[in-house]
Amino acid sequence: MADVFWAALALVLIFEGLLPFLSPGGWRRMFGEMLKMRDGQIRFFGLISLISGCLLWWWIT
């Protein structure tokens, strides 16, 4: 079980690092736009991400 956790963490870090590595200017602009969003909008995207992750986890296990 610990191996799966570390593998998942490694994938998260890989995906999180792709955009800043490939396009630092685009990442900076995107982050700047995110800072302009209201809390409710950020929470909505967080909720969608959580639900998507849970559904994907349920589907693959």
Long-range contacts (C-beta under 8 A, 24 or more apart in sequence): none
